[in-house]
């Protein structure tokens, strides 16, 4: 059985991952994948409490390169080649599953974690009971189209030209960051909770910048071009797709995904941004609990 509390896993590659399990031995097993890439586990810290009526064992971990886990030197090309690609992080999930002896479990992923959920479900479906894709599309191009539309809607022509000039010169100055923060407050973290703020940045910047770019409203990294829209129909698992109603991901894509995956449903959280599990927790967890209950009844 998985041990309660914090556990450091030593991976076969020699690096270490921080993991935490709450309500160890619970009837329902849930493994949580954070976003970023280079984000961390923190928005899952209340999941065991919120799901206590269902007796859910909640396991979360920081992926390699993130917060409490080891952070390889990604200025070294061999580390980039070994670790900074989608296949590594998918197989990392499988190694975590094996080392924690998880079977017949649910896998939830937020944003980048939602992309990993799709990839894992396509490669290792035999271990899963169901999946939850939280705030993630099945391809990056439609996400890019949506964030470009948001930028065009929210900024004047002068502000947009300023952003584009800064990005072309790789000059992310204070004025640039102030404009991006305006988008973050409206579309990413609408509640701006103090509980998960820190005196230092918790983002694994090397990982985030490599895959995403400078911020959530540009995609200049290796994620550009990722597309599973022609494959997700192969996912034969109960699936919950959940979006905030006011977030950076295009809701139309979430609806299409739910129509494409055979056993999927699509739900939205009012007044929720990209982190709608924080922005409007009561509705988010109502949807999650209903999904878990429905699957467990079958």
N, C-alpha and C positions, 0 to 999 in steps of 0.2 A: 504494500500500500504506500502511496505517496505520503511523505512526512509533512506534518503541519508546519507552516512558517517558511523561513528563508532557507534555501539550499543552493549551494554553488555546484554547478555541474562542470566537470572536466570533459571537454569534447575530445573526440579522437584526434583532432588536429593539435591538441595541447592547450588551446585557449579555454577560458572559463566563462560560463554564463551564470548570471544571477537569476534565480527563479524564486517564486513565492507561491505557496498553496494555502488557501483559506478553506476551512470546513473540509479538511481531508477526510476521505471516506464517505463523502456525500453520495447520494444515489445517482445523481446526474453529474457527468464529468464535462467540464468546459475548459478549453485551452484558449488563451487570449493572445492575439498578435497585435502589437502596437503599430502605429503608422510612422510616417517620416518620409523615407527611411532615415533612421537615426533618431527617432523619437524615443519614448519610453513607456513603461507599463502604467503610469500613474492614474490614468482615467479609468482603470479597471479596479482600483483599490477598494471601491465600495460595492463591487458586484456580488460578492458572497452575502453581504448584508441585504442588498436589495432582492436577492434571489433566495433568501433563507427559507421562505415558505415552501419552496420546491426542493430544499435540501441539496443544493448544487455545490459540488466541489469545484472551486475556481482556481486555476493555475495560470499565472502570468510570468513572463520573463522578458528581460531586455536582450534584444538580439545582439549579435557580435557587432562591436563598434558603437554600442549605445550605453549611456549612463552608467549603471552599476556593473555591467559586463565588461570583459576585456575589450580594449580598443587598440587593434593592431596599428602599426605605423603605415598609414596609407599614402605616405610620400614614397614608399617603396613599391616599385612596379610589380614585384612578385606577389605582394599582398593584395594589390588591386586585382591582379589576374586570378588569384585563388578565391577571393571572397566577394568582390564587388560585382556580382551578377545574380540574376534572379534564381538560377539553379542552385547556387550555394544556399540561399536563404530558405528555399523550399526543402532541401535536404537537411538543413539545420532543424527545421520543424520535426522532420522524421526522426532525427537523432534524439531530440528532446523527448519526443513521444516514447521512444524505446527506453531511454534512460529513466523515465518516470513511469514506465509500464502502463501507459494509457491505451485503452482499447475501447471501441464502441463509444466514442466521445464526440462532443460537439466542438467545432472550431470556429471562433469568431475573429474577425480581423477588421480593424479600422483603417480606412484610406489605403496606404501602401500595404497594410496588413490584409485588407480586403482583396488586393491583387494576389497576395500570397495564398489566401484561402482558395481562390479560384485555381491557382496552379497546383496546390496540394491536392485538392479534390479531383483534379484531372489525373494526377500521377499516383496517388495513394488512397483511392476511395474506399478500399476494403476496411480501413481502420475507423471510418467515420460513421456517426449516427445522423448527423445533420450539420449544416453550415450556416453561418450568419455573415453576410457581407454588409459592412457598415460604411456608408459614404464612399463607395468606390465604383467606378465604371468598369466595363470589360475591355476598354481600349483608351489610350491616352489622347488620341486626336480629338475625340468629342469633348473630352475634358478641356483640352486646349482651346477649342472653339468656344466653349462656355465661359472660360475665364477671360478670353479676349472680349466676348460680348459684355461681361460684367465690367471690365475696365472701360469699355466704350460708353457704357451707360452711366457709370459713376463719376467719370472724370470729364472735365472740359477738354476741348481740343488742345488747349495750351498745356494742361496738365498731362494729357496723354502723350503729347509730343515730348515733353520733358522726361517722362518715364522712359520712353523709347530711346531717347538720346543717351540717358544714363546707362541703360542696359547695353546699348551699342558700344559705349566707352568703358563698360564694366566699372562704373563709378556709382557705387551705392551709398550716396551721401545722406546727410541727415534729412534733407528735404524729401529725397526719394523715399526714405524709410517712413517718414510721417505719412506720406500718401498711401503706402502699402499698409501701414497700421490702420488706416481708415477702413480699408477692405477687410483686414483681419477682424476688426471689431464688428463688422456687419455680416460677414460670411463664414468666419472660422470659429471664433470664440465670442459669441454674442453675450454670454453672461459674464465674461471676464472674471472668473472665480479667483479669489486670493489664495485658496487652499493649495493650488498647484503652481503658484508662482515661486520663484527662487531668486536668490541674490546673485546667482551666476547662471549662465545659460546651460540648460541640460541637453541641448540638441547635439547629436553627433555630427558636427558640421561637415567633416570630410565625407561621411557617407551621404548625408543629405545633399550636399552640393554636387557630388558625383552623379547621383541618380536624378535629382529634381532640378537644382539650380539655386538661385539666391533666395527665393521665397515661393509661397504657394501660388502666386499669380504669374509665374513664368515656368516654362519647362524647357530647360536648355541642356539637361543631362541625359543619361543613358536610358531613362524611362521613355523618352520620346520614341515613338514607333511601337511600343508595346501594345499588342492587340490579341485578345482571345475571343473576340465577338463571333468568330466562325467555329469556335470549339465548345462554348459553354452549354450548348444543347446536349452534350455528352454527359453532363453532370446529372446523375440519377439519384440525387440525395434530396431530402427535405431541405429547403433553402429559404432563409429570410433575407430579404434585401431591404435595408432601412436607411433612409436619407432624412436629413433636416430639410424643412420646407424653404429655408433661406440660406442655402449653402453654395459651395463652389462647384459641386458636382451637378451635372444636368439631370433633372428629375426625369425627363423623357427617356433617358438611357436606362435609368433604374427600372422604369415601367417595361421597357422593351426586354431587358434582361429577365424580368419575372415572367414575361410571356414566352421567352425562349427556353429557359430552364424548366424541365417538365414538372417538377414538384416545388415550385417557388411561389412566394407571395411578396408583394411590395407594399411597404408602409412608410408613412412620412410623419415627422415630428413637427408640430406647429411651433413657430418661433425658434426653431433649432437651426444652428449653423452647422458647420462641418463636424464640430464636436457636440452633436445634439444629445449625447448621453449625459452631458453636463448642463447644456443650455436648458433642457426641459426633461429632466430625469423621470418625472412621473409617467409621462407618455412613452418615453423610450422604453422603460422597463415594463410598462403594461404590454407593449407589443412583444417584447422579448419573452416575457412570462407566458403570454398566450401561445406563442410559437412553440416553446418548449413543452407546454402542457399538451398541445395538440399532437406533437410528434410522440410523446410518451404514451398517449392513449392508444396509439395504433399497435 
